[in-house]
Amino acid sequence: METAPRLAEPEAAEPAAAGERPGLTIVRGSAQDDEARDRFVRAHPDGTFFHLSGWRRAIENLYGHEPIELVARRGGELVGVLPMMLCQRLRGGRHLVSQPYAVYGGPVAEDRETVLALVDEARAVGQALRVGNVELRCLHDPLLDVPRSELYWTFLRDLPADPDEVLARMPKKARADARKARDKYGLELGEGRWYVDDLARLFLANKHGLGSPALPRRHFQELIRHFGDDVFVHVVRQSRRPLSAVMSIAFRDTLIAYYAGAEPGADRSYKASNYMYLALQEWAVRRGFRRFDFCRSRADSGAFAFKCHQGFVPQPLHYRFLLVRDRRVPAFTPSNPRTRILQAAWSRLPRWLVRRVSAGLAPYLP
């Protein structure tokens, strides 16, 4: 593996003279930086769960992707981070992603000078490694004059103070569906990390129906192992039968509803997802969370329409690409009409084969 260029080794900083602005240095991060980096991310308004060092460790353990993390220091103080991982592409070559298997990433820094320095260094690393591109999955607009993708939107909103207000502020149709699920069909919400197998099974079923590969069960187990009490698994049951499931993640005062799946037909017949997200928000309010993150969806997807149906307002995600060997933004996405033949074929495969092949494909689809 080629080493990244121009990355200064961390060294002890000398105290700055009065009125002097210490110089900015970009260094290659290491495990020794994790504690300080996580403190910085948790305190910064642009920091996200996926910038934390635990995400890197979990993904590296799962898929073997090489972490390449940039840390900015000024006068010895950590003032910015840009976590990335080097990933193999399905059709050959490599790319740097900030962050893989995550909806958010990109540079987090105290000022614009530091953001630009981190991005410049990321480009230099990408050039040295001869990657196709460097993908920055930014939640907030980094104001970079580089190619972008407008494919994804996210859904965040404040939670009410009273759990009873969650139902009251849902749009009329969604409110009626959630009530029907609870009162007519007798659905109820259960919580426990022992439901992870149900989650993996229902997530696979959902992805299979959409014609997309799923993540292996060990992916969810690894997140539980790394993040412990910050990860929650809920299922919606009718009697003892699981109909849908969701894995949520706590970050600061926000609950992130991240992975979900439902039994085929459960939403049409029982409105299981309508009820699940109503009950999950009510649970979040009772647990003291103040914000709910419904995560990203493609603008042309059923998930996007469902989240709008629940009363959430979409916000554009600011994904940016530093093109190195690639000439254009990658187009191998579920929205590309050329992939629809593959999706249709995939959805017709037997479930056991989808499970097995998905596990082999997962490292190439970050």
Phi, psi and omega in degrees: 000129178290147178274150182288141183277161167060016180268111181288144175285143178300137177214161182296133181269139175277148180297141180278148177289158182302130179083353182271139177264113182300151180288156180265132179234136175254125181236158173283122183289159177219176180299334179294340180273351192302314184297313180293322180295317180295323176299316181297314182297316182293331182272338186276136181298336179268357179291145178230168178304324187282351173276349183289152183295333180298327178296317177301313182297317181297313183290323177296317178296323183286314193237352178077012178295140183278124177283135173228099189246133180255136180235131178259134178231143174227118183061031180086352182263136177288123184233003179185153178219150172217093179280134177220164173222144181271118187239143173282145178261149184300324182261021177099157181083183182224161173213158175260132183233134174235098355242149179291147181060020182236156177267340181233154178184213179086179183286142172234121186208165183286333183208170184294324178303318182288321176303311182295322179295319178296317180294318177300319180292321178298320178297318180296320177297315179300321178294319180294325181271356177057046179279166174290313180201168171245118183259125180247110184266079189274136173284317180253150184297117180279358178056049179253137179271069181223165179303149184228164171240134178249028186284326191247148176230155177239167187224107178229144173201161178288147175269151177287169179282333183246128180302332179293339181283344181298310179295319185297330184264003174287149174303155189305312183294316179296322179297317180295320179296318181294319178296318180298318180299318183283312190271321183273316185265353175068032180286148179217155182261131175242149181235141175162139181289347176289352176275008185298327178294321175297318178301311181299319181294316182286327175297317177298315180299319180295313181295321179300315179297330179274353180080028182235149174296154179250175175266148180288160180303323183295338176301311181291322179296323180293322178295320176298318181297320184279325189249352170050243188289354177271000180243135182232142175237127178237148172233151170257126183241150165245109194060242181254007184268117178288127179255326180208162182210155180212139171254125181242156184230136178267131172218116186053238182260018185245138170257124182258113176276100197258306180244139180208159176200162180217151175296139179307128179087352185292326179285321180292318186273326188235358182056041188297318182289324175305312180292320184301316184281332169298307184295325179293319177294320177299317178299318181297320178297315180296330179276357176095006176287148184247345179224153180234127180250111181273359175066185193274157170210155174284145184296338182259015188258161174294327179296321177300312180297320180297316182293322174297320178299331179278356177099008178274146181257124181290144175234134183293141171267149189250073179277128184237149183233126170266103183283128180249284176266334178290151178262343181211167178297136180306138183245005180277079184229163179299340181275348180286123181304334181290341179272351187291330175296319178296319180297316180297318179295318181298318183292344179267353179290152175295148186300321182297324180287321177300317179299314183291314182291323179303318180299323178286332181276335188308318180297339184262001183232067186276000000 
